[in-house]
Amino acid sequence: MLAGLARDGGLYVPDIWPVLSPETIASFSTKSFAEIAVDVIHPFTGDEISRAELARMASDAYAVFNTPEVTPLKTLKPGLTILELFHGPTLAFKDVAMQLLARLMDHVLTKRGRRATIVGATSGDTGGAAIEAFRTSKRVDVFILYPEGRVSDVQRKMMTTPAEKNVHALAIRGTFDDCQALVKGMFNDHGFRDRVELSGVNSINWARIVAQVTYYFYAVSRLGVAASKQLSFAVPTGNFGDIFAGYVAKRMGLPVHKLIIASNENDILPRAVSTGVYAMRDVIATSSPSMDIQISSNFERYLFEASGRDAGRVCDLMGALATKGSFELGDLTQVLQKDFAAVCATEPDVADCIRSTEERYGYQLDPHTACAFVAAEQVADEHTVVLSTAHPAKFPDAIEAITNKRPPLPPGFEHLMTDNERFDVLPNSLAAVEEFVLHHTRAASGVSR
Ligand SMILES: *Cc1c(COP(=O)(O)O)cnc(C)c1O
């Protein structure tokens, strides 16, 4: 959790997958979201965190959501249910894991008498969720790099309006790729990394994935664990973190029929499932920017499982991806096709889906969720849960272009438009960013300020 990325560049996975008994899973139907979360997460924490401590942190984390259900379900028609994951403070599903992660990190750092410096790059949603979750932390300083002028107004304000001194929004004179390269540069500068106790909260942080397993169990608990009928899940997918959490839920004993990968026109995963070749292409800008990704980082975790935990083989595949931009799945293709279905939703598909869902059900989807809705209808399983990863008001320009109406922010967010903004503009330079972090973090040892 504290390291984020391993020092050798690899990703962490647990030694074993804990399995919950059918009785435990059945008992979830009468438990709250926070209680289910404790049962799901505690098997991963070992002796490091007691059940009582975890229960307190979970109840605090989910209390900031604007509904007691935390992630409510809305059934639009028989066999199609929306799982709303956007009721947190930044209106996207990243809040569900990030709110708990901030509390877990503070807890562990306090126990160890340590501090941490978090740096992250964002194209929009992760930055706001991280700043919002860590703004009250006594142990963590957060620095979020975003491309100046290239995030939506709502996304920027969510990063720049919190006034606490331990959170910093850094507008970089460059692109999102430049921001990511700067973050990578800081992690690869081991002297700097150790000096500021660098930590990361992007979606390859294992603790974030674990915290996302919770809502798969929650959905099944509310829709029924009827042995006769298993649910499928359609997941708007970018970095493969959210859907990998669904895979973990299945490994933990949750009865799941199919996991459906929903992509926008950046369709590297649907192409891999149908052809057995994982091949990068240029990123296309779409109405669902959080899924405009050419490498799905968490797919590496799945490859490790699919290959029977063959680390050497995963290393070879990742090496091929780095050197020639593609790799062949070979005999893993059949395993992949058994575990996942995958659908690419084009921009016209997404627009049609948003319009028709509003007409038929009076329900407005955001463009990311619409990709999953398209995928669910195409696969047409008996009962599919569509994960809704963002509130439409977070992407007002895209929605207005499709429906001719601007979606209003939900109640309680009006202050965003009037609060003062605070951010620093920095050049696209590793030295400049490192110097800024060194002089503003409380974690750095031996730095005079
Ligand atoms: C981050 C994000 C996604 C993609 O999730 P992954 O875990 O990266 O696959 C989808 N939708 C929204 C709104 C997001 O913010």
The ligand as an SDF file (V2000), in Angstrom:
LIG
                    3D

 15 15  0  0  0  0  0  0  0  0999 V2000
  -10.8600    5.8170  -13.9200 C   0  0  0  0  0  0  0  0  0  0  0  0
  -12.1710    5.7390  -14.6080 C   0  0  0  0  0  0  0  0  0  0  0  0
  -12.5330    4.6240  -15.4130 C   0  0  0  0  0  0  0  0  0  0  0  0
  -11.5780    3.4890  -15.7190 C   0  0  0  0  0  0  0  0  0  0  0  0
  -11.3290    2.6670  -14.6050 O   0  0  0  0  0  0  0  0  0  0  0  0
  -10.0900    1.6580  -14.6220 P   0  0  0  0  0  0  0  0  0  0  0  0
  -10.0310    1.0840  -13.2560 O   0  0  0  0  0  0  0  0  0  0  0  0
   -8.8850    2.4990  -14.9500 O   0  0  0  0  0  0  0  0  0  0  0  0
  -10.3450    0.6310  -15.6740 O   0  0  0  0  0  0  0  0  0  0  0  0
  -13.8140    4.5900  -15.9490 C   0  0  0  0  0  0  0  0  0  0  0  0
  -14.6820    5.6060  -15.7450 N   0  0  0  0  0  0  0  0  0  0  0  0
  -14.3650    6.6880  -15.0050 C   0  0  0  0  0  0  0  0  0  0  0  0
  -15.3620    7.7820  -14.8480 C   0  0  0  0  0  0  0  0  0  0  0  0
  -13.1010    6.8030  -14.4100 C   0  0  0  0  0  0  0  0  0  0  0  0
  -12.7970    7.8910  -13.6640 O   0  0  0  0  0  0  0  0  0  0  0  0
  1  2  1  0
  2  3  1  0
  2 14  2  0
  3  4  1  0
  3 10  2  0
  4  5  1  0
  5  6  1  0
  6  7  2  0
  6  8  1  0
  6  9  1  0
 10 11  1  0
 11 12  2  0
 12 13  1  0
 12 14  1  0
 14 15  1  0
M  END
$$$$
